[in-house]
Amino acid sequence: METRILKGRPVAAEIREEVSMRSKALRNRGVVPTLSIVQVGDDSASEIYSSSIRKAGDKHGVNVVLSALSKESSAMDVAERIAALGADPSVHGIIVLEPLPHGIPSDVLEGIPPAKDVDGATVRNLGLLVAGRSSYAPCTAQAVVEMLVRSGIEISGRHVVIVGRSPVVGRPLANMLLRKADNANATVTVCHTGTRDLSAHTRAADILVAAMGVPEAIRGDMLADGVVIVDVGVNRIDDPSSERGYRVVGDVAFDEALSVAAAITPVPGGVGTLTTSLLLLNTVDAAMRDDIKAP
């Protein structure tokens, strides 16, 4: 059996084409889809991520605005900035880059209005997911669903095993897949560090989502023949043969999985390539909803 490699770039390109078409239609009606990025301090990784979002936005018709605050800012300063953006009708999406400086709790994110929380960062949007209502999910969890659906992989009625229960992937993804809706309606098992006999669960999966953050923790003998694997893990491991001294691997031992899996996402080059595209897509969706509400 030849394993199908589910690469992220073709799926990301498809999503970005949708972003371009929808943003063009909005602009033709005088609406400029706008995403505001709140960055506190000068964390280098945040700056790189912010820059990549702005470049993608420029290319596909989404206005991405950086709302920068100094690292000396207080929690009140951040909360007030979020409140101002939330009240601004020209802003359709808001994200707050993490990590936040010491002394600023992540609770400040709760000030983002659910309708503008395009990266599903607030507990209110997570609660809406649990209730089965429409809401924005964290883009990484959303990327898993988009990768499966846009790759033509059936989800309904399948047994999906998720290894990892984080609020960014495992928990929201489980609730997304449980919904009685198109592209969902799966039977879902969530495993974690307290799960006994993990292999028994992973071998029972039709679709396995690995989101543990542990390099190559899922080995080939833990997989059933014909399983579809979505590997969310991004881990650095030492590799003296590499110029950088390390290489990036997923949570699944890729080479071992190739002998049994029907399909698998690579790391790098898998679901991680979709997140920025989905952030822009959600922003355009938020702008379209606002446009529909407008008198």
Steps between C-alpha positions, in 0.01 A plus 500: 500500500637838398452764767350829385693804624258779592703813433384831637603739225238400241227525765632836623503629141137398458402681820692813402326507164169505686631782719595703191162450334298586811712800595467634145122468519499682834722780375271544201226576753722743690594261780869446575547179702731596785695293750667668797801331658569602859866448585634581844877531519759394246502121507689395186276204416192722529657756268572233239145365522352850484707581193391182322132577567536855368675382183229240436229757567652749255509231232141385545307818572481497879608813685724382785582768758758460775388648832826506695542557873827528691619220727446738794127505431268389780216252479264799509680657201455180300137461606423858400660452158298184441182677609566788260556262210191304598292816481650610165257405219781510243680211675357157424755271665731526802784277611735550793844352450644283774707464705397809690754674726523389861221646710240508222261205539358325197157592639532833318409312183148462637439861403494405133136492379410146385405631155852643459685213668616356167759268658257351754710616793225576752318263732172639369569369150618170645173485692304562181687209340409275792136606463510415130437859397674701231830648613861547397733219601875526555655501154718196570196290591316640199800410282460132589140497380580699187788267412276195524199649322692665219700180448176309445524291818167396649452596865136415569460169678875450537681443829736791558758463775661825617816470707523827692243709687631855471253790466665586167463163326361199687201642683361728228569243229310230688196725524524601134504136391209402725259746343206364300602682188666459165869420535454379858275247680792279602547276802780663698742369761734746674817355653750673726784444747270313736372258234574136575624280216517778244584252224165328541326828423724610213468159330120541510508826303370549147646851522778584746582858597831528684525822703716406797812709444720192555737416213418175321300367796261309271689204353407278209387210722243731661311545172233303316534418132331765288487771766495867397745705707500874560820592683472835676825470695796725421809395694870569472738211558879505494656400169877554469480417128283808439654843437270640767585225746138388524208385290125544536282194551140434592341297776484197269801297384445587134710229335341227713150633428558482124483120513145494642321833448266572211581871529715722719590868532874576500686713754595758394273572205169374639223666700731773630499662157124562521469710814575845355271432204216403733557808714446714190201292392337546840563874484331521161212290636462741793497794260234334287283440806534865597413604147183288508396658831557854374178693422 
